[in-house]
Amino acid sequence: MRAVIQRVTRARVAWRQGLIDHAHEIGPGVVVLLAVAGTDSDSDAHRMADRIVTLRIFNGAQSKSAHSLLDAAGEAMVVPQFTLYADSSRGRRPSFLGAAPPGHAQPLFELFCRRLESRVAVKRGGFGAHMELSLVNDGPFTLILDSADKAGPDG
């Protein structure tokens, strides 16, 4: 799994599926752009969700990066984004062969969201939908995480 995490003051995602318009908004928290690789498993989804909810990326009274999403009582917006696995090393058209096919990716996306929802408020983008995402990045503060990365000494 690969995730781009952006600390935000607010965010909104909107899309249309069939004849129905969807839109979700959050206040202070994080936007997580999430991609699933073909080699990812349930344990990767659990580990990534646990890492994100406990990352100390929110400012505290005494220092920067003192509080986690849990500590800050923030919200999360999770947007599926298979393009995070784009390979543009050859030619001018990116290849997305590193991204999992929808039949593998969607259940892991849903599992990741449920794991996150067990700890914080979560809004989701539409899997497989063309979405419009707007956000106000707080900082700006943006991180990239890969499921293959090992957590450091602080978690």
C-alpha positions, -999 to +999 in steps of 0.1 A: +000+000+000+011+035-006-005+065+011-001+102+007-012+119+040-020+156+040-028+174+073-058+196+065-081+222+081-109+210+058-115+189+028-143+179+004-147+151-021-175+149-047-184+124-074-213+110-094-221+073-096-249+065-119-276+091-114-266+098-078-243+127-067-221+121-036-202+145-015-184+143+018-167+169+039-144+169+069-130+195+092-095+194+108-077+161+102-061+143+073-068+134+037-054+100+028-048+092-008-046+054-008-033+030-035-032-008-032-005-029-048-011-064-062+010-079-034-008-062-006-027-082+020-051-077+049-022-073+073-009-044+051-042-027+053-044-030+091-008-019+096-012+011+074-044+023+091-028+018+125+003+038+115-017+067+101-040+071+131-010+072+155+014+093+135+023+124+155+017+151+129-005+176+148+010+205+168+008+205+206+011+234+230+049+229+235+060+214+202+053+206+166+043+171+157+033+162+193-002+147+187-017+120+166-050+120+147-064+102+177-051+128+202-063+157+181-098+141+176-094+148+139-113+133+110-100+113+081-110+114+044-098+084+025-097+087-013-087+057-035-059+067-059-044+038-079-023+064-098+001+065-069+016+033-084+022+049-118+054+040-135+065+067-160+100+055-165+094+046-201+076+065-228+051+093-222+021+073-210+023+060-174+018+024-167-003+013-138+006-024-137+020-019-101-015-011-089-038-040-078-068-048-101-101-035-087-112-070-075-081-071-052-079-034-044-114-026-034-117-051-005-084-040+009-095-003+005-127-011+024-107-031+051-083-002+055-113+023+060-131+000+085-099-003+105-095+035+105-132+039+114-128+018+145-107+047+159-116+080+142-144+095+121-139+086+084-154+098+051-146+080+019-142+089-017-159+067-044-139+036-054-135+036-092-152+070-096-139+102-112-138+125-082-132+162-074-112+167-043-106+201-027-087+207+005-069+232+026-035+218+035-025+228+070+012+236+071+015+225+044+022+191+059+023+161+035+038+126+041+042+096+018+040+061+034+046+027+018+035-005+035+071-018+030+084+010+052+093+001+088+080+022+116+107+042+134+115+040+172+086+063+181+061+040+164 
